Amino acid sequence: REALPISIRLVKGAYWDYEIVVARQKNWPVPVYTQKPETDAAFERIARRILENHDIVHLAVGSHNIRSVAAVLELARELDVSDDRYEFQVLYGMAEPVRKALRDEVERVRLYCPYGELLPGMAYLVRRLLENTANESFLRQSFVEDTDIGRLLENPSVRLTSSPSNRSAPDEGSDSEEKDEFRNEPAPDFSRSEQREAYAEALTSVRKQLGKMYSLHIGGREVESEATIVNPANPSEATGHVHQAGTEQVDEAVEAAKDAFPAWRDTEPRKRAAFLERAAEIARRRLFELAAWQTLEVGKQWDQAYADVTEAIDFLRYYAREMLRLAPGHDPGDLPGEENAYFYRPKGVAAVIAPWNFPLAISCGMASAAIVTGNCVVYKPSERSPIAGHTLLELFREAGLPPGVFNYVWGRPEAIGDYLVEHPGVSLIAFTGSMKVGLRILQKAAVVHEGQTQVKKVIAEMGGKNAIIVDDDADLDEAVPAVIESATSYQGQKCSACSRAIVLDAIYDRFVERLIEAARSLKVGPAEDPANAFGPVIDERAQKTILE
């Protein structure tokens, strides 16, 4: 409506390595071509499309590749495009022979260079230098390696046809996983509309289930007694009603686990691993729903909740594979007159005591490791996240785990916490949480009680403080967002959050000023709205601690 001119700058190779690295980190399909002829051919196709619409859009060609430049020139002439509807741009000081040749041919070349602060400008020039000196770069091949000019000017589409090796592998990216190779579950990509829509639909579906009753699960039976759990973003909204365990239910759960242990211990490792693989497939199918429960019960943003579920899937698949690797044991070697063997055996009943900030992932990691190695589990989720914990029970139950192998007992720490830790029937304790509680568990587990047949093993992952060091030559455009994201993701309610920024004097004032402004820009509100970068803290007690 404004009749403003539109110009499209067409480039190739910019951030190519970066995009590949990020895609592989997140286990996404690689979004760029990985073979040079494919990139060159795509460049020419897109240039043609823009020139065909030169009446509404202007083309700016940013390339030092003679073949690409010549192709655009010929296309413009073929399509009778006037000179003012396209231009060529080159970086100042780079490939001067190309610039001069272009100037002589078309009589107009736009030179560009970075402008502004020194460090970002230097970083930009280094990136351009790396691109233009890469092995596949036209400039390197023509000016340094003296490659045959006929090959350099060859039509890229012809090169693709003549040599299949010039095409990207069809399984490039996340689909290239070998059957027995472990790959992380792909991270969420909410730039894709189908993922945003799926999460919104999952929230709607889960909201219809709020207020349900959740029973304890002991020896394959549902056991009942009641308490209410609320949405931290809206404490007047009950997310569910959960039956609460006392010491009697803990006794029942430990006995059920002890009864199931001999058969589970003797189950072939491959069969135990198969239960975890099935649970992983179920979690993958229910991924958005499982994440949505965390958004409503513990206030996790979409990306944080989704990542929690993908980590749970990773634990299930990784520990299944590790069990198969460890199951045969290994030969430690024999001395004359000796026959030695080294193998692994489960300990018995494992008490898994989980946190609320990773209510599925960490619960799943501790429980699945214990289960696949032949132990039976008494699982106590956090008092703040019993419904997310119940979803783990649902995964194992749907996967067909035998009764008694996984027992769900939720209760207040003051009611059953110490009792479970000190129980003589428990052989192993896996705990994730605060250092204060972890040290208390270590102390109490060290005491041998009447009827106890083993010294308890405790695996305790306790919280700490994490710092980011910002050097005086750091790019603040990178450092400030990194600190903000680390410190505020899930309201900073995780041990991996940045709680200290150690900044050198030379940039301290500038860093603090920009950090404060960045923090002020964050939108605060319920986590179910993806526009909100900062959601609720877990409960009123946490809020009071922050305000004090």
HELIX and SHEET records of a PDB file:
HELIX    1   1 TRP A   16  LYS A   26  1                                  11    
HELIX    2   2 LYS A   36  GLU A   52  1                                  17    
HELIX    3   3 ILE A   66  GLU A   78  1                                  13    
HELIX    4   4 ASP A   83  ARG A   85  5                                   3    
HELIX    5   5 GLU A   96  VAL A  106  1                                  11    
HELIX    6   6 LEU A  118  ASN A  132  1                                  15    
HELIX    7   7 PHE A  138  LEU A  139  1                                   2    
HELIX    8   8 ARG A  140  VAL A  144  3                                   5    
HELIX    9   9 ILE A  149  LEU A  152  1                                   4    
HELIX   10  10 PRO A  156  SER A  162  1                                   7    
HELIX   11  11 PRO A  164  ASN A  166  5                                   3    
HELIX   12  12 SER A  174  SER A  176  5                                   3    
HELIX   13  13 SER A  193  ARG A  207  1                                  15    
HELIX   14  14 THR A  247  ARG A  265  1                                  19    
HELIX   15  15 PRO A  269  ARG A  285  1                                  17    
HELIX   16  16 LEU A  287  VAL A  298  1                                  12    
HELIX   17  17 TRP A  302  LEU A  326  1                                  25    
HELIX   18  18 ALA A  361  VAL A  372  1                                  12    
HELIX   19  19 PRO A  386  GLU A  398  1                                  13    
HELIX   20  20 PRO A  413  GLY A  417  3                                   5    
HELIX   21  21 ASP A  418  GLU A  422  1                                   5    
HELIX   22  22 MET A  435  ALA A  445  1                                  11    
HELIX   23  23 LEU A  476  THR A  488  1                                  13    
HELIX   24  24 SER A  489  GLY A  492  5                                   4    
HELIX   25  25 ASP A  505  ARG A  520  1                                  16    
HELIX   26  26 GLU A  540  LEU A  547  1                                   8    
SHEET    1   A 4 SER A   7  LEU A  10  0                                        
SHEET    2   A 4 HIS A  58  GLY A  62  1                                        
SHEET    3   A 4 TYR A  86  LEU A  91  1                                        
SHEET    4   A 4 ARG A 110  TYR A 112  1                                        
SHEET    1   B 3 LYS A 212  TYR A 214  0                                        
SHEET    2   B 3 ASN A 234  VAL A 242  1                                        
SHEET    3   B 3 ALA A 227  ASN A 231 -1                                        
SHEET    1   C 2 LEU A 216  ILE A 218  0                                        
SHEET    2   C 2 ARG A 221  VAL A 223 -1                                        
SHEET    1   D 5 PHE A 406  TYR A 408  0                                        
SHEET    2   D 5 CYS A 376  LYS A 380  1                                        
SHEET    3   D 5 VAL A 349  ILE A 353  1                                        
SHEET    4   D 5 LEU A 428  GLY A 433  1                                        
SHEET    5   D 5 LYS A 457  MET A 462  1                                        
SHEET    1   E 2 ASN A 466  VAL A 470  0                                        
SHEET    2   E 2 CYS A 498  VAL A 503  1                                        
END                                                                             
